[in-house]
Amino acid sequence: MREGGLTAAGAAERSSMWLLVIVLLNIVPGLNNVTVLNTFATAEECQIERNRIGFEMAAAYPNERDFVIACQLNPKHSS
């Protein structure tokens, strides 16, 4: 029983290890310059989604370069 509980707890911790964020490069009154879009267990999962969103945003807004979509380690998980 105890092993199952540890596994579930470990999975819960890993579920938000990586943050997919959008960073606004220009200051916009009333908006945070960094917004979390989603969370992922691994850097690879985050990178796949970052690439997908990045390509879609580039296609939809070809002349806009005032934001960055990035993956970052959740500060709650860094030592």
ChimeraX attribute file (.defattr): number of C-alpha atoms within 10 A of each C-alpha:
attribute: neighborCount
match mode: 1-to-1
recipient: residues
	/A:1	5
	/A:2	6
	/A:3	8
	/A:4	9
	/A:5	10
	/A:6	11
	/A:7	11
	/A:8	11
	/A:9	12
	/A:10	11
	/A:11	12
	/A:12	12
	/A:13	13
	/A:14	15
	/A:15	14
	/A:16	18
	/A:17	20
	/A:18	23
	/A:19	24
	/A:20	24
	/A:21	20
	/A:22	20
	/A:23	16
	/A:24	17
	/A:25	12
	/A:26	10
	/A:27	10
	/A:28	9
	/A:29	7
	/A:30	6
	/A:31	9
	/A:32	11
	/A:33	15
	/A:34	14
	/A:35	14
	/A:36	14
	/A:37	13
	/A:38	15
	/A:39	21
	/A:40	20
	/A:41	16
	/A:42	15
	/A:43	16
	/A:44	12
	/A:45	14
	/A:46	22
	/A:47	19
	/A:48	12
	/A:49	17
	/A:50	21
	/A:51	13
	/A:52	11
	/A:53	14
	/A:54	16
	/A:55	13
	/A:56	12
	/A:57	14
	/A:58	12
	/A:59	10
	/A:60	10
	/A:61	10
	/A:62	10
	/A:63	8
	/A:64	9
	/A:65	11
	/A:66	10
	/A:67	14
	/A:68	14
	/A:69	20
	/A:70	19
	/A:71	24
	/A:72	15
	/A:73	16
	/A:74	14
	/A:75	10
	/A:76	9
	/A:77	11
	/A:78	7
	/A:79	4
